[in-house]
């Protein structure tokens, strides 16, 4: 299903699943923890990675396998790993190839949870995160040294809404033999194809637009498959014998050493990190996210169309100080956004209400159709005040570096009738000025 002859909507509906002997057209929920072995040799071979198959749902599950294959197909990648949440996906993507005494170089305009993970939690493991202004690829290069393991950024900054020179950043990473890992949560295919912009590993919170209905937690790592992990012996975690699996060499077994595309990164994350730390997604959550994926291309188009109209409305409203949406000509990254996101730069952006913190509070408490909660890219329109919530654990300096001023309202535009969204925003904005 990764074949380019199939369009995004076809892949979203069919990739990774062929009806089994029961004839079930829908993907079944395999709600089981473990799987029968045929005999002693079969069990031994599975545990030794000598043949594929299911052992324990912490590692693999048939329902989750469909989700992973569908994600890989939609990206045109070689493999994917689904895990319990977007944060676990980010943590695994970094620690899969990074150890104590090493560092990563990351853009500073990050989701608040990621910023806290990088700035504080990784530090406890001896991993340094070097934050740079992502607007210039040269800033990444200036921070790279011999101990740098990867370059990281977000497809669209959340909530700062910056759109950076992703090809330029990937060029810098590859010049130094480093993989470029990109958080594509707010802009998955078909809004954006990260592998067309030099990304090697994409991470997602499946909880957001991919699942799309605010029902199920999940995260994913998707691998493009053509990064040369063996160059210069820089990544022994992936290319040397694995002592926890009878010294199997995944890089050789999966064909990477021979120059073939291979999913060595996600396989290593599965049989190492997921095996040992267990951030497994439940089969039921995998099923629910698959249901969301089946309408993702249709929903994504509506999200982007509604967001553009809402941003244009807010930009002209007397109670709004500013709007930060890359789909507006007033945005610094407007031209790059048009070339990067033809469908539109997703549906999450920020705006400031006149009157600062207090007016913003009145606005939040006055919305009726919009929902005040800590999520994005649900089918419903959502609003929140990031400085006191998603970025509330950050210092004032860290908030400003992440593009989170005190008056910022983050909106995630849903797929309701856009006139209804605008009417609700209008009445809440008017109340905020009283």
N, C-alpha and C positions, 0 to 999 in steps of 0.2 A: 504493500500500500504506500510505500515511500516513493514509488514511481511517479515522475512528474506528470504522467498522463491523467492522474486523478487530481481534481480540484480540492480546495480546502474543505468544502462542505461534505464532499464524498468521504474524505479521510476522517472527518469528525464523526461520521456515522458508521463507518465500516472497518477502519484500520484496527488490526490486532485481534479480530474475532471472526471465527467461522463457526456456525452453529454445530453443536456436538450431536451425539446420537439421540438426544432427546428432541432435537429439532427446535429448541428454544431460540427464537429470534433475538430476544433481549439477552444481554450478558448476564449469566447467572451469578448470584451471590454465593460464593464458596465460603460459608461461615464455619470454618473448621480451623483448628490449631495445628493439626498434624495429618500425615498422609501415610497410608499403608505401603510397606516395602514388599516387593515381589518375593524376595528371598534374602539370605544373608549377603550374598555377593552384590545384589542390587543396592542394599543399604550401604555397604562399604564403599561402593563406587560413587554413590551420591555424596557421601561425606568427604571423599577424597577428590571431588570435582572431576572424576573421570568420565562421568556421563551426566547430562542435564536431567532435572526433575525436581520434584517438590519434597521437602523434608519437614519444614516447620514454617508457619505463616509469618514468623518474625523475619524470615529471609525472603520467602517467595510465597505467592498465593495466586491461583489461576485468575481470579477477578482483578487483582492488582496487576497481573501480567498484561492483561488487555489494556488497562490504563497506561501502563508504561510503553507498550508497543504503539498505542495511539499517539501518545505524546511525541515519541521519536519520529513517527511518520509525519505528523503535522509540522515538525521542525525540519524534516529532511535529515535527521541525525541517525546515528548507528545504535543508540541505546538510551534508556532512561531508567532512573531509580525513583520510585515514589516512596515518600516517607510521611511521618505523622503531621508535619507542619512546615510552613515556609522557613521558619527560623531553624528547624533541624536540617533542612536542605542547605541553607547557607553555612551552618556550622560544619556539616559534613563536607561540603565543597571546599572549604578552606582547610580543615584539618586532615583531609585525605592526603595532602601533599605538603603540609607545613608542620614543623615540630618546634620545640623549645629552642630559643636562640635564633630563630629565623623571623622574617618579616613579610608583610604583604603591603602593597601600595594601593590605596583606595581613594576614590573621589570622596569629598567631604559632604556632598549633598545626598544624604542617605536617609532612608526610613529610620525613625527613632530607635526601634528595636535593634536594627542592624548596627547603628552607631554605638549603642550601649554594649552590644556583644563585642564589637571590635575594640572599643576603647577600654573596656573594663574586664569583661569575662575572659577574652583571649589573653589578656595580660597575665591572668592567674596561671595560664598554661605556658607562659614564657614566650608567647607569640606577640610581636609588635605590629600594630597597625599604623601605617604612616599615611595621614590624611593630607590630601592635596586639593587645590582648586582644580576641578575637573574641566574647566572651560578651555584650558590649553593643554594639549598632549605633552608639551615639553615639561610641564610640571610633574607628570608621572615619571618621566625619564630622569629628572633631577633627583628624585627620591629613591631610585633603584640602586641597589648595590649587590655584592656577591651573595648576600644572604636572602635576597628577595625571591619569593617562591611563586608569586602570581600578581596580576593586576586585576583590580575589581572596580566595578562601577554599576550604575543603574541605567536602564534604557531611557527612562524619563525620571528625573529626580522626584522623590516623594517626600514632602509635598512641594518642593521648590519649583518643580515643573521645568527644570533646565533640560535642554536637548544638546548634548555635547557632540564633538567630532569623534564619533565612535570608531570610524575607520582609522583616524589618526592615532587614537589611543591604542587600538589593536596593533597598529604598525610599530609603535614604540615597544609594546610588550613582546612582539615576535622578534624584533631586532635584538632583544636581550634573551631570547630563548625561553620566554615566560608565557604561560597561558593567560588568555583574557577571559575572566569570568564575569558574566553580566546578569544582574537581576532584571528579569523581564516580566515581573509580576503584573505591572500595569499595562503592558503592551505585548501580549503573546501573539503568535500567528493566529489570524491573518492580519492583525494590525501592524505587525512588525516581524521581520524574519532576522533574528540576531546573527545567524550564521552567514548572512549576506554582508554583514558589517564587521567581519573579522573575529566574532566571538567564538571561543572554543568550547566553553561550558556555559549553558544557560541554567539559571535557577528560577524557580517559581514558588509563590504561595498559591497552591491550587484552591485555597479557600476563597480566593477573590474571583476574577472574571471567568476563569476556566471552569470552576464549579458553578459560579454565577448566581446562586440562589440563597447564599448565607446559611446553608444547612450543615456543611461538613468541612472539617479541618483536613488539610493535606499539604504536602510540599513535594517538589520534584527537582531532580538534577537531570539535565538532558545534555548528551555529549555529541558534538559534531563528528568526531572520529578521525580527523586527519592531522592532529597535533603530534609532532615527533617527540614523544616522551623519552625516547632513548638517546637523543642527541646529547653528547658530552657527559653522559652518566649522571645527569642532574637530578633525576627523579627515581632513585633506587626503590622507593615504595611501590612503584608500578612496574619496574623493569628488571628487578632482581628476584631471585627465588624467595618465595614466601614461606618462612619457617613454620607458620601456623597451618599450612596445608601441604605437608610433606615436601616442601621446597619447590612447589610448582611455580613455573615462571609464566605469569599471565601474559606478559608482553609477547613472549614467543608462542604460547599456545593459542592466543587469540589472533595471531597473524601480524601484530604491529611491527615486530622485528623484521618481518619480510616486506614492510612498506605498505601493508594493506590497511584500509580503514578498520578500526576496531574499538570496542567499547571498554577499553581497559580501565578507564577512570571510574565509570559507574559500577563495573564489576568489582573493582577493588573496594569501593565504598560499601557495596553490598556485603561482601564476604569478610570485610574487616570491621568498619565502623558500625554498620547496621547490626551485624552479628554480635558485636561486643557491647554496644550501648543501647540498641533496641528501640530506636524511635520509629517503630513500625506503624504504618497506616492500617486501619481496620478494613476488612473486606467490604463492609457496608459503606464506609466512607468512599472507598474506591468506586463502588457501584454508583453512589450518588454523584460523584464528580464525573463519571462517564456520562451520566444522563445530562449533566450540564454541558459537557463537551459537544454533545450531538447538536446543540443549537448555538454553539459559540460563534461561528462566523456570522450568523444572522443577528445575534445579540450585539456583537462587537460593532457592527455597522450602525445599529440604532443608538448604542451608547455614544459613539463618536459624533453622529449627526446631532443628537440632543445636546451634547456638551458644547458644540460650536454655537448653537443658538442660545443656550443659557449664558455662555461667556459673553456673547455680543450684547445680550440684554443687560447683564451686570455692568458692563463697561460704560453704559450710558445712564445708569441709575444714579440719582442725586445722592443716595445714601451710601454709595460705594466709593471708597478712596482710590482703589486700584484693583486690577484683575491680572493675575499672573497665569495666562494660558497660552501655550506656544502656538495655538491655532489662530491667535489674533495678530494682526500686523504690527501692533504696538509692542509685541514681545521681541526681545533681542534675538531669540533663536527661531524666529518665524520662518525664514528662508530655509534653514537647515531642517526644520520640522517638516516642511512640505516635501522635501526630498527623502526624508527618513520614514515618514508616516503618511503615505498617500491617503489613507482612510481618515486620517486625523490623529492628533497626539493623545489618544485615549480619552478618558472622561474624568480624570481626577485633577483638580487644580485648586488654587487658592485665591482668595480675595480679601480685602480689608474693609470693614464696616466703619463709616465715619463715627467718631466718638470713642474709638479704642476699645479697651478691654470690656468696659461696662456695656457699651452699645453692642459689642459682639455677644455678650452674655444674654442681652435682651433678645437679640436675633435668634440665637440658638433655642431659647425658651419659647419663642413665638411661632416656630415652624409647625405646621400641622400635617401636611402630606409628607414632607421630608422627615427622615428618621435621624435622631441624634444618637449615634453609636460609634464604636471603634472598629469599623471595617471599611473596606472600599470595594467598589465594583460588584456589589450586589446588584440584582436586577432593579432594586428600589433605590431612590435617591437618598443619599446619606450626607450628614454634615457633622463636623466636630471642630473643637478649638484645640489645635495641636500643642500649643505651648503649655497647656495645663494638663494634657492627657498623653498623647503618643510620644511627645518629646519632654514630658514633665520631669523625667529623671536626668535630663541634660542640664548642664550649666547654661547661664545666659549666653556665654560666649559660644558654647557648642550649638545652642539653638540658632544663633545668628549665622554661624558657619554652615548650618544645615538648611538655611533659608526659612527659618521659622520666627518671624517677628511676633510680638505679643498680640497684635490685632488680626492675625491671620485666621480666617475661617477656611477649612478645607472642605470642599464639596466633591462628592462622587456622584456624577449625574447618572440617573437610572434610565430605564426604558419606558417609563410612563409616557402618556401624551405630553409633549413638551410644553404645550400651553398651560397644562395643569401645574407642571413644575414651576414655570415662570410666575404664575399667579400666586403660588404659595410663597415663593421667595420675595415677591413684591410686597405682600402684606406683612411678612415678618420684618423686612427692611424698614417699612414705614413705622412699625411699632418700635423698632430699635432707636428711632430718632425722637421719640416722645419723651 
